Amino acid sequence: MNIGHISELTGVTAKTIRYYESIGLIPEPPRRASGYRDYGDTDVATLRFVSKARKLGFSLKDVTQLLGLWQDRNRSSAEVKALTARHITEIEQRIDELEAVRRTLLDLSRRCHGDERPDCPIIDDLAGRHRSGN
């Protein structure tokens, strides 16, 4: 099947498929006499695996490891779980950072009058100026 067809089947754009091939995440498929790539069912399964892992937020480095583990029938599930636990920790750290950003923005928004006056604690904060007593 051609790249357009595999793209439709997997939801991965042709551009992304070519990128994954260029970085060695997935193998480049054989080419037809016409020069077009010729993908098979294994490629579909691999791209679906990669797509799902990426949607779960795994980095390309982690996806590479997960692919290797998926393809290794002698793998230890402990390796998969450890990689996933590390990813969960990273997600929790990002959530904490986003919650701090949310609190800051809520505070700035609460202090901004949102009227015709030019004074704005949001702008002041972004500019590094902190005013008291708004």
N, C-alpha and C positions, 0 to 999 in steps of 0.2 A: 504494500500500500504506500501511497505517496505521503509527503509531509502534511499536506492539507487534510487528508483523511485521518491520519493519526492525531492531528491537532483537534479535529472534531470529536474523535472518540475519547480523548483524554482531557480536553479542556485546556491544554497547554498550547500557547501560541507557537507558530512555526519559528518565530524569532527566538523564543525561549528555548525551543528544542535545539536549534542550531547553536545557541549559546552553551547549553548543557553539553553538547557534543564537543564544542571547542575547548571547554575546560576539563574534559575527560570525565565528567560526572556520569554520562551515559556513552556507550560506544557508538561510534559513527557506523551506520548500517552499510551493508553492501550497496553498490550502485548498479542500476540497470545499464544496459548498453547506451541508453539515451543520456546517461549521466545523473539521472534523478535518483535520490535516495529511495531505497526499497525496505520499508519497515515491516516487521512481522508481529505476531501475537506477543512474543516475549518483550518486544519494545513497548507495546501498549501497556502491559502489566508493569514494566519498569517505570514508565512515565506516570502512570496512575499512582504508584508507590511514592515517587518523588513529589508529585503534586500534593498528595495528602500530607506528607511529611512537611513540606513547605508551608501548607495552610496551617499546620500546627505550630509553625514558627521556628522549626529547626533550621539552623544555619546550613549553608551548603557543605561546610566541613562535616557537620553532624549527619547530614543526609548521605554523604559519601560513606561515613562509617556505618550508618544504618543499612545502606544498600549492601555493603560488604557482609554485614551480619545476616541480612535477609537471604543472601545467596549462599551463605555458609551453613550447610545443614548440620555441621558439628558445633555450631555456635553455642555459647553459654547464654541463657536468658539473663543471667546476672549482668553481662556486659550491656545488654539492651536496657535493662532497668537502671543501671548506673548512669548511662547516657541520658535517659529520660529524667532521672532525678536531678541531674545537673541542670537540665533545661528548665525544669519546674522551678528550681532555685533562681535561675536567671529571670524567669517570668515574674516571680514574686518580687524580685528587686525592682523590675520595671514598673510593676503595679504600685509599689511603695513610692517610687519617683513620680509617677503620674498622679497619685493621690496628693502628694506634696504640691505639685503644680496646680492641681484643682483647688486645693485649699487657698493657695496664694491668689489665684484668679478670682475665686469667690470673694475673698477679702477685698481685693482691689475693686471689683465690681460693686460690692456693697458700699464702699467709701466714695465711689464716683457718683456725682449727682445726676449725670446724664441729662443735663439741661443746656441752656444756651451759653453758660459761662465757659470760658476757656480753661479754667482750672480742672485738671483731671489727674487723680492719683495713679491711674493706669499708665498714662503717658509719662508722668513724673518717675514712676518706678522703672519703666523701660529705659528712660534716659539717665537713670542712676541718681535722680534727685528724689529725696524723701522729704515730704512736707508733713508737718504735724498740724493737727487741729482743723481738718477740712470740715 
